[in-house]
Amino acid sequence: MRVTNQGMRDWFGMFPSSTFADDSCHLIAAMGNTGVIESNDGLVIYDLPIRQYGKKVFREIREFTDKQVKFIIYSHGHFDHCFGYAPFIEEIKEKNWEMPKIIAHENCVRRFEKYKLLDKYHDWLNKQQFASVSGRKQKILVSAHETLDPTIIMHGNEVQYSFKLGDCTFNIYHDKGETDDSIWLWVPEKRLICAGDLMVSSFPNVGNPYKVQRYPKQWAIAMEKMMKKNAEYLIPGHGPLIKGKEKVKDVLSITAEAMHFVHDEVVKRLNESKWFEQIYHEILEIYPEKFKKHKYLRPMYGCVRFAIHASYRLYHGWYNSGNPTDLFPAKSEAIAKEFLRLNSEENYIEHAKKLYEEGKLQLALHILDIIIKGTDEMHNKILLEALNLKYKILKQKANDETSFIAANIIDNAAYQIKEKIKDLKLN
């Protein structure tokens, strides 16, 4: 998988931290980023990383200041933006300091409650999404029952919360984007925006195959609001500091434009009574080159293919083919067995090989699935042949895939097939 290029390393926080704005503002690189603003009266921290990076972030902050943490702001409730708090709480207890005020949107509180309700599911899900970097054997990536809960909560459609600390003003805005609880920070005295995952230094993570609905149109509008601030610095949720008014404007502008494009093209085709398959392939055919080539729209985490799904899901239910055969489908295994009644496994495997040799990998996978789903395990030889070819194709597709999420999905399936092959050989 393409997870070792510089862009992907940057995304996971493997780049130098930054100090800027008269040495009073800092980006601490981690999974994800932490923003630190020093005022005369203490520190404001925007986001805390995944639990495993908490000590690293704490050490880096204490290398340049011993000021007390007065406010912590959660850009949203994802585990890589508000779970690395333990070292800060230990310090507060040791020094007998007052607890900092914790600011978040009310939907962040609901998110924490949802994580507790679905703790085992989310642990399984996150292991799937991050298997290539966290490993498949790790017991718990993050505990849903260990949260530092907000004490100042923005409610409903409340779009702004402001406070002052020392010589700085902190203006917080709520806009939907990757999540329904996202908030971003504007510090006018420092010309600084902290964007959280409203900016992730690649194509936005909108339409994640594992996760709930994201909001491409509102996300684009949020970026247009940020553009009006004329910021000189932008701390993204992932990736290095974005510096310079023109650079910040360009990154926000092109990302908003790309999301408007995908959303609006989906809506246009819905109004033309088209079904998802047609919409999906048509938009991929007309997706502009300027988006494909822009550094900050690289499909290394999210990608345009996911964004089409996200935009479609905003307005459409689960029946998305227009074919009533798909309304209440038979089991895929039963369908595959009927295909095999019409033709032998040998003919299917030979055709799959032919497609593979022609470079038609996706079509080859569909043919192989008929064998894999419809063949009794007693027919060990033909099943093993199909599984081995599918494994080979999936590894090739995972290696060629630019999106980290898509590559993990494909590689996880290859891993499971490899385990299945081992079991069959033992039997």
ZIJORA-V103580 format. One record per helix or strand of 3 or more residues. SS is the DSSP state (helix for helix, strand for strand). FROM is the first residue (numbers start at 1). LEN is the number of residues. Records with the same first field share a line. If there is no record, write none. Layout:
SS->FROM-LEN, FROM-LEN
This chain:
helix->6-6, 51-14, 79-4, 86-10, 106-12, 119-11, 131-4, 188-3, 216-12, 245-26, 276-11, 289-5, 295-3, 304-10, 324-3, 332-11, 345-13, 361-14, 380-21, 404-23
strand->18-3, 25-4, 34-6, 42-5, 69-5, 101-5, 152-3, 160-6, 168-7, 183-5, 192-5, 233-4
